[in-house]
Amino acid sequence: MSDLLDAFKACLAYDLAWIEDFSDDEVEISQDLFGVLQAFAELRRQSADEAQD
């Protein structure tokens, strides 16, 4: 997983357009990871909302 994350971070950091070619691809992740990602996304939304207030 760490190798994959490193690759994603590099693609996003350098704004590599070709990574968007895979944006509609399906991936399978564990329920635990999915829950953590959902919680993180919600915290980011809340932080963004608070920053706008």
N, C-alpha and C positions, 0 to 999 in steps of 0.2 A: 504494500500500500504506500509506503513512504516514497518508493521510486516513482510511482504514479503521481503522487502529490507534488513531488519536486518538478516533474515534467509539466504538470498543469500550471504550477506557479510561474515557471519560466515562460510558458506560452502566453499567459496573461500579462506578465510583467513587460514582455516585449511586444504585446499587442499583435501577436501573429495571427493574421487573418485566416489562415488555413484551419486553425483549430475550430473555427465556427462551422466548418463543413460537417462537423460531427455533432452539432448541437441538438439534432433530432434523434441521435442514436440512443437506444435504451441501454441502461446499465443495471446490474443487480447489486444491491448493497444490503447489508444486514439491517434488521429492524432497529437494532441498537444505534448504529451509525446514522440511520435515517432520523431517528428521534433526536439525536444530538444536533444534526444539521438543521432540523426544523426549529429547535429551541434557539440555536445560534441566529438563524434568520429572523426569528421573532424579536430577539434582543436588538439586533441591528435596526429593524424597523422602528422599534420603540425609541432607540437612541436618535434615529433620524427625525422622528416626530418631535421629540423633546428639543432637539437642536433648532427646529423650525419655530418653536413657540417663543 
